[in-house]
Amino acid sequence: MDINEYSYIWTTEKDEYVLVNTEYGYGIVNKKRQMVLSISNDELEKAIIQKMLDEGNKIYEDINEAYADV
C-alpha cells in the first residue's frame, strides 16, 4: 500500500484523526467516530504515524481525552 492512500488522515480529516500515546507506542484514532485505525503493515503504520507527527496531528495521552474532545 501507498502512504498517499491515507493522506486524508493529515489533510482533509486531520481534526478527526489523532494519535494516542499508549504503552506500546502511538495508536491512530478517529476521535469523532471513536474508532482505532488498525494497519496490518508495520512499516506503513510507522510511516503514517511519522507523517501525522510531521503534520501536527494532535496527540493525547489517554483515549478517553481524545473521545471527549469532539
Secondary structure, DSSP 4 states (H G I P E B T S, - for coil): --GGGGGGGTTTTTTTEEEEEETTEEEEEETTTTEEEP-S-HHHHHHHHHHHHHHT--EESSHHHHHH--
